[in-house]
Amino acid sequence: MGEIVRSWHSLATLLRARQQAAKCVVSTNGVFDVLHIGHTRYLQAARALGDGLVIGVNSDACTRRLKGWPRPFVPEAERMEMLAALRCVDYVTLFDEPTPIDFLDAIQPDIHVKGGDYNVESLPETSVIRKHGGRVVTVPFVQDHSTSSLVARILAAAEHGPL
């Protein structure tokens, strides 16, 4: 079971010890609102690339700025707790900025992972990862398994009356 770490400084210290022991630290970030199989497969693939997985979770306020109302559906504390409960996750932390650049600059992972629907060269975090000698990797996107598609299915079902 993963650990929720609120302080990036504390998290960076924990990760430096792992890296000094020749452990490969992998990171990713996202909203992870309404956790689904696409998320778990993505996180398992990310974890398989190294010896430990760190997740930066967008805060509630950041999620609202990115996704609009009524997001997030699940509050940040609950999203973090669910992610930390996954076997493939070692650490979970929160960030409030529009991009994960400050979070990644603090923890300096060896590998940063994004879904296959992203282009590595156009990601704002690529430069900070490379600055610290790391690399950015994409893993295959799980088709038809997104929060948006899940919400659309729920809304379509709701239009047909009570279940």
C-alpha positions in Angstrom: 0.0 0.0 0.0 1.3 3.4 -0.9 1.9 6.4 1.3 0.3 9.8 1.0 3.1 12.4 1.5 2.0 16.1 1.7 5.4 17.7 1.6 7.4 17.6 -1.6 10.6 18.2 0.4 9.9 15.1 2.5 9.0 13.1 -0.6 12.1 14.2 -2.4 14.2 13.0 0.6 12.5 9.6 0.5 13.1 9.3 -3.2 16.8 10.4 -3.1 17.4 7.5 -0.7 15.8 5.1 -3.2 17.8 6.5 -6.1 21.1 6.3 -4.1 20.3 2.6 -3.6 20.2 2.3 -7.5 16.4 2.2 -7.5 14.6 3.7 -10.5 11.9 6.2 -9.5 8.9 6.5 -11.8 6.4 9.3 -11.7 3.1 10.3 -13.3 0.4 12.8 -12.6 -3.2 13.4 -13.3 -6.7 14.1 -11.9 -7.7 10.5 -11.4 -11.3 11.5 -10.9 -13.6 8.5 -10.9 -11.0 5.8 -10.8 -11.5 3.2 -13.5 -9.7 0.2 -15.2 -8.0 2.6 -17.7 -6.3 4.3 -14.7 -5.2 1.0 -13.1 -3.8 -0.5 -16.3 -1.9 2.8 -16.9 -0.5 2.9 -13.4 0.5 -0.8 -13.5 2.3 -0.2 -16.8 4.1 2.9 -15.3 5.1 1.0 -12.2 6.6 -1.9 -14.4 9.1 0.6 -15.7 10.9 1.1 -12.4 11.2 0.2 -8.7 8.7 2.7 -7.3 5.8 4.8 -8.5 5.0 8.3 -7.4 1.8 10.0 -8.4 1.1 13.7 -8.4 -2.6 14.4 -8.1 -4.2 17.6 -9.2 -5.9 19.4 -6.3 -9.7 20.0 -6.4 -9.1 23.7 -7.2 -6.7 22.8 -10.0 -9.1 20.2 -11.4 -11.9 22.8 -11.5 -9.6 25.2 -13.4 -8.7 22.4 -15.9 -12.0 20.6 -16.3 -14.6 23.1 -15.3 -17.6 22.6 -13.0 -18.8 20.1 -11.7 -15.4 18.4 -11.6 -13.9 16.9 -9.6 -16.6 14.4 -8.8 -14.4 12.8 -6.1 -12.7 15.1 -3.6 -8.8 15.2 -3.6 -8.4 13.4 -0.3 -10.5 10.4 -1.5 -8.8 10.3 -4.9 -5.4 10.2 -3.1 -6.5 7.5 -0.7 -7.8 5.3 -3.5 -4.6 5.7 -5.4 -2.5 4.9 -2.4 -4.4 1.7 -1.8 -3.3 0.3 -5.2 -0.5 -2.3 -5.0 1.4 -0.6 -7.8 1.6 2.8 -6.1 4.4 3.7 -3.6 3.7 7.5 -3.0 0.9 9.9 -3.7 1.2 13.7 -3.3 -0.9 16.7 -4.3 -0.2 19.7 -6.5 -2.2 22.8 -7.2 -0.3 24.3 -10.2 -1.6 24.1 -13.8 1.3 21.8 -14.7 3.3 19.3 -12.7 6.6 21.1 -13.4 7.2 22.3 -9.8 6.3 18.9 -8.4 8.6 17.1 -10.8 11.4 19.6 -10.3 11.3 18.9 -6.6 11.2 15.1 -6.8 13.4 14.6 -9.9 12.2 11.1 -11.0 14.2 8.9 -13.3 11.2 8.3 -15.6 8.0 10.3 -16.0 5.1 8.5 -17.6 2.1 9.8 -19.6 -0.6 8.0 -21.5 -0.1 7.2 -25.2 -2.5 10.0 -26.2 0.2 12.6 -25.3 3.2 13.7 -27.4 6.4 13.7 -25.3 7.9 16.7 -27.1 4.9 18.9 -26.5 4.6 18.2 -22.8 5.6 21.1 -20.6 7.2 18.7 -18.1 9.6 17.1 -20.6 12.2 19.8 -20.2 12.3 19.6 -16.4 12.6 15.8 -16.5 15.4 16.0 -19.0 17.1 18.8 -17.0 17.6 16.3 -14.2 18.8 13.5 -16.5 15.5 11.6 -16.6 13.3 10.6 -19.5 9.6 10.8 -20.4 7.9 7.7 -21.6 4.4 7.1 -22.9 2.4 3.9 -22.3 -0.5 2.7 -24.4 -3.8 4.5 -23.9 -6.6 2.1 -22.9 -9.3 2.7 -25.5 -12.9 3.4 -24.4 -11.8 3.6 -20.7 -11.7 7.3 -19.7 -13.5 9.3 -17.1 -15.3 11.2 -19.8 -16.6 8.1 -21.5 -17.7 6.7 -18.1 -19.5 9.9 -17.2 -21.2 9.9 -20.6 -22.4 6.3 -20.1 -23.8 7.2 -16.6 -25.6 10.3 -17.9 -27.1 8.2 -20.8 -28.3 5.6 -18.3 -29.8 8.3 -16.1 -31.9 9.6 -19.0 -33.6 6.2 -19.1 -34.8 6.5 -15.5 -33.9 4.8 -12.3 -31.8 1.6 -12.5 
